[in-house]
Amino acid sequence: MARIVKPGGIVTVIDLQSHNEEWMREELADAWLGFDESTLERWFKKASLKPIRWLEGLPPIGEDGKTTARAKLKSFIYYGRKERNSSK
C-alpha cells in the first residue's frame, strides 16, 4: 500500500487486535492472530508512512445484540500518511 499511495495520501488498516483465539487458524485460515499497535507503528515507519492514529474498536455483536460468547475480540483502525517529500 505504501508503494502505491500518493505522497500526502493515507493508508488505513482495519483488522483485529492481538488475541489468543487459536480456533480461528483452523476455521477461518487466519495466519495472524491479530495485531498490536507497536507492530503496526513499526511496519508503517519501515514503509516510510507516518503513523497517525490507532482507534480501538468493539467486540463483535451477535444477532441478539450481545457480544458474541465464542470470542471476545476487538478490532482496530490504524492510519498512516505518506510523507509528501518521501521518495518511496
Buried (B, 14 or more C-beta within 10 A) or exposed (E): BBEEBEEEBBBEBEEBBBBEBEEBEEEEEBEEBBBEBEEBBEBBEEBBBEBEEBEEBEBBEEEEEEBEEEBEBBBBEBBBBBEEEBEE
